[in-house]
Every structure is written in C-alpha cells, then in structure tokens.
Amino acid sequence: MADKIIYAVYDDPEQLKSAARKLITAGVRVKDVFSPFPIHGLDPIIGLKRTRIGIASFMFGITGTALASLGTWYFMIKDWPMDIGGKPNWTWYHNLPAFVPVLFEFTVFCAAHGMAITYLIRNKTLPFMPARNPDPRSTDDKFIMELRTSDNHGHSAEAIASLLRGTAVQEINERQC
Amino acid sequence: MNFTLSNRARTLSMALMGLGLVVAGIGFVTTRSHDAAHAGQHFWSALFLNGFFFFGISLGALFFYSLQWATETAWSVLVRRVYEGIVGFLPIGAAVIVICLLAGQFHLNHIWHWMDHRVYDPADLEHYDPIIAGKSAYLNAPFFWLRVVLFMGTFIFAANWFRKQSLKMDQLTGDDLRTQHLLTYRRSALFLVFFAVFSSVLSWDWLMSIDTHWFSTLYGWYIFAGMWCTAMVTGVIVVLYLKSKGYLPQVNNNHIHDMGKWVFATSFLWSYLWFSQFMLYWYADIPEEVAYAAVRIEHHPGLMWGMFFINFAVPMVLLMSRDAKRNPRFLIGVGTVILIGHWLNVCQLVLPGALGENFHQVGALEAGLGLFFLGLFVLIVLRTLTKAPLTVVNSPYLEESVHHSI
C-alpha cells in the first residue's frame, strides 16, 4: 500500500494541541507539526525527542576556548612575547587575566555561530535552500499537523481522517507519497 | 493553603542558633587569648559581615520581587509569597547593620576608619590622613547617617508596602484587582529607580569605605550582583523545602528550572563584575588602585581565589545542563555551596580591611555568628511564610503561572 501523507490544518495552537492529544490517545502517531512559532508543551504530546543543540553549542564553545587559549599563547607568549605595561609575558597563566576577555568572546562567538549554522543545516534551511514546509500558510497564521499512514499501520487514511474530523480541524489535505 | 511551621523546623533552627552562639563564643575566647587588643574589633567585624550577608539576601529578594512586579512576570506569581517571606528578615538585618555602624560611630569598633574625626584634623600630626580628609565632603557623620536612615527607611517602607498590597489583592477580584495590580506595577518600577541608586551607594558607604583609601566604580554593581545571586539561591532552596513538605503543589518542574536558571545567570553576572573590577586594576597596576587587591592576593590568596572559584566555576560546571536545574536534591546541594561561597566573599570584603594584619583566616567567630544568623534567618523566613496563604489567591497572572511550561 502506498504511503499517504495527511495534513490537518488548524487555526489555533491550543486546538491543535488538544487534537494531537486526542489522536495520540486513539493510538495514532503524529509525525510532525508545522507552526509559525514554537508551541509550548507540544513536544511531549507528540513525543518529539529533546533537541541536542545545547550539547552541540557546548562543544562549539569549548572549541572556541581551546582555540583562543592556543592563539593567545602562540601570539603573545611563544612567537613574539610582548611587554605591555610590564605584564608577565613568559608564561601564559601569569598573564591569564589579560587573555580572559578574548577567551570569553571567542567562546561566545564559536558557540553562537556554531549553534546557528548547525541549526540551519540540520533543518535544511540554509539560504537558497527550498522550503520544506508543506504549505506556505504555516509560516503565517496556520498550524499544520502531519500524519503518515506508514507510521500508523493499524489505521487507514480514512480512519485517521474521520478521527481528525472530530477535532477543530479547518481542512484535511491528503497527498500520495 | 497555609504553611504551618513544624516543631522540628523550629527546634532545628533554634538549635542552629544555639550551636552558632557556642561556636562563636569559643571563637571569641580563642581570639582573645591570642590577641586581646583586637578581640572586640574582630567580634564587631564578624557581626557586621554576617548581618550584611543575610540583609543582602533579603534586599536581593526585595529587588527581585519588585522586578517581577515591574516586568509583570507571570511564571513567578506562584512563588511570590516565598520572596515575601525572605524579605521578612530585612528589618532584622537592617537593625544589625545599624547597630554595627552606631558602634563604629561611638568608637566601640574601628571597622570604618574614617569615622575617627582625628583623621580630618591637620593639626593632629599623628592621626591626620590627607586622603581621607579630602573625602570629608562625602564621608562625614551627618551626611552618612542621613543616607543610612534614608536607605533603611526606604527599604523597610517598600517591603511593608508591597507586602500589604499583595495581601490586599487576595481579597479583590475583577476591576478592583486590575487597578490594584497596575498600582503595584507602577510603584515597583519607581522603587527600582531608588533601589538602583541606593544599592550602589550603600555598598560604598558600608563596605567600600572600610578600605577608605581605595575606590572602585564597579563596586556597587559587584555587591548588588552578590545580593541578587544569594537571594535567588535562597528562593529556590525555600521553594524546594516547601515542596518536599507537600506545599506549593502547583509549582512544577518548569518553575524550578526557571529559578535554577536565575541562580546560574546571577552567578555569571557576579563573576563577570568581579572579574571586570579585578582585571582593570590588575592591568593598569596603579599603586593607589591595586592596594585593595594586593592585600588580598598577597595575604589571603586562598580565600580570594577560593571564593571566586566556588562562585564562578561551581555553578558554571554543575548547573549548565537542563537536567541539573530540574533535579531538586542537586539544586539544593549546589545552592548551599554557592551560599557558602558568597558568605566567604563577604568575609573577604570586610575582614582584610577591618582587621588589617590581624586578620589571618576566617575562623570560628565568623562561622559561629554565621550559623546563629542562619538559624535566625530560617526561623524568621518560615514564620513570615505562615502568616499568609502560601500562594497568592488572586492575581491577573495566576492562571498563566499555574500553566507555566518551558
């Protein structure tokens, strides 16, 4: 049987949430939700896994600290020791207070840029990439739930659609995959 | 639901006060046997630093409390009464500080060297201090006491006023409730303006003037960040204690997470300000500016770097992850460590300046009085909590706070 994708369009995030709850209770798996903004409390309802972007951000940050440490040590201590205001320039750690601002800034720089770029790549939303949302209205004022028959072997497309019709759904669109 | 103070909690905090007094007594006797001439000064310094530390927690809580009003923050409405409870200690902390300052004014202690009028007299060759004399337009008794009365009066008045409005709102609904909410909202913004100036100036007056020759423009922010951080830690510990006793059932993990974030964020704010102050002086290396840091680095490096490590590295490493901020036991453990760290911070703010070369290490006298005040603080805070429903009854944002989710 061919895979069918069902898009259920809602006007309001709360209506979508209660609809999702109803479907999950009936044993239907919700694949994903497209929304103009993050919907609080939706993730645990549809069973989305927690984002690991925080871990990625931490790794980027640590990388930044390490690179900045290496850089300050090489530029200011090893390669060309500079006497600035009589500050100790033979050891890195004696001169550490002077390097803390750049360590801090480079850590933040790497964490922020790394996180943003990872986010864009992971979501396939880098500039000039084609948009992957099924319906452009989900970037405006509509909240769209995606369900797949391949995820829901116990339920036919008809059964899912009739379940959906019992909620505050605005329209139901089906697509062959 | 009202909170009732259990006999166990009352006995424990009383026991803590008693134990504190015993330890402080032992500390005092030991100090006197070593150095009889400075035992009095030592006692007053320890009393003042502990009074200031716990006063700071209450004042930080008062600031955070009015910040929640002024920003109309919804999530914290459920824990508003907890902060009112912490603010309950404010008058007692203020009294301890005023007693220490009065004792200084009447020369029972010499924590504030500039209170000795002889340093202003050019004819007194032995005591005249031209640097302090140059500051006499600001550091003189009438102006100083005017400020003390103004600050303490404003804080205590504001604390009482906010508490009264909050209790009044429990009886109101509909339009009355909204009007009352907006009034408190506007007044809290006004209070924050006064707090911004007063918190800065009080830190110069009571703490920075201990090292009279020295000055720092970042000092006020640094002291304020410490107060704020300790208030956030105390807030989350009290909430977790109440929850463990079955109170505050509507406070969920998301509220705890947010309070944990505040601990994390204010720890960073404090560390940032401490380091900014330190680094600029370290870099410029001008003798009159480094005096303060030089004493601490040369004679008390363990205390200075140790307390910085505790207050910066411990929250950074241990509270970074989401799971840590949602784990009550872990949060209480880390919070306690941070409180000790900030207590050591106040020790190193006061003691090296107040005792000079007679200060060797933080000992039983400071710790004992610290335990005494901790017991008193817990008792007062819990007693204040019994006096009103533990969650506010009516607030335009109550519903939103109950459904807080992050």
Interface residues (C-beta under 8 A of the other chain):
Chain A: H40 G41 G54 F58 G85 G86 K87 P97 A98 V100 P101
Chain B: F275 F278 M279 W282 Y283 A284 D285 M320 S321 R322 S405 I406
